[in-house]
Amino acid sequence: MFLSMTGFASLTREDERATVGVTIRAVNHRYLDVQLRLPQCLMAAETKLRALLQRHIARGRIEVSVSVQLREPPAPDVELHEEFVHRLGEAIERARQQGLVSGHLTPGDLVRIPQALVFKERVSDAPETIEELGRMVESAIEETIGALNTMRQREGEHLRADLDGRRELLAALIERVAAAAAEGRAGLEARLAERVRELSRDLPTDPAAIAQEIVRTAGRSDISEEVVRFRAHLAHWTALTEGEEPCGRKFDFLLQEMNREVNTIGSKADGLGVTELIVNAKAELEKMREQVQNVE
């Protein structure tokens, strides 16, 4: 199945309790890397929301941002940092005794000093309100994932069209290499046979032994095994394309194997134009490798 790893989706949901906003950005990554930003009130639901994302997305860097705005936000919890305020009061008292400052620590001073008071967000005192909000966010994220995957699928169709065209071109190049190599091998055998005939005019020879040596020498340029394996890789590629599972990492592995076969063919094959065909095949493999980095 072709899905691009790049995409964007955003959604806003509202009801009588709150307004929930979800934004998901997806970019290329070798593995699945989920970056989840949640309001403090929903941190307990982080594990569940990560599992939801993992069920729908196999690979890529996924940045998810969730915002919650309550219709009637409760007053925040305010905590006094007692140890800090106590030591601050003692320091001010010593400074006052030395004539460095006048007056005492006031409530207004505490408000102006960030470390003295801690303000914490509070959704509600009722646990059911938090649970309902969590379900609302979960549903919103799932809907946003659906929109994201729709976009990724559209981009994946363009990737598939490009890769299918390059796969067909690559298949044609390998068949041309096989044909050129076969002609080169036949030519090599003919040249060796002619050279032996020239030498046999002056030297005694064993025709059977010479024939075996010619076949052995020409066999070193035989690429039939590599060509068969390469065709098998292309067939496997087609099967993955038609499957339902994410295939990007498998494509990456197949391209490595195909590149290895092309290198072996290039080192063994002998024939007119083989070098140019090998260069073209490696260029197509590199272009395919770059495109596969975008496939989930």
Order of alpha helices (4+ residues) and beta strands (2+ residues): beta-beta-beta-alpha-beta-beta-alpha-alpha-beta-alpha-alpha-alpha-alpha-alpha
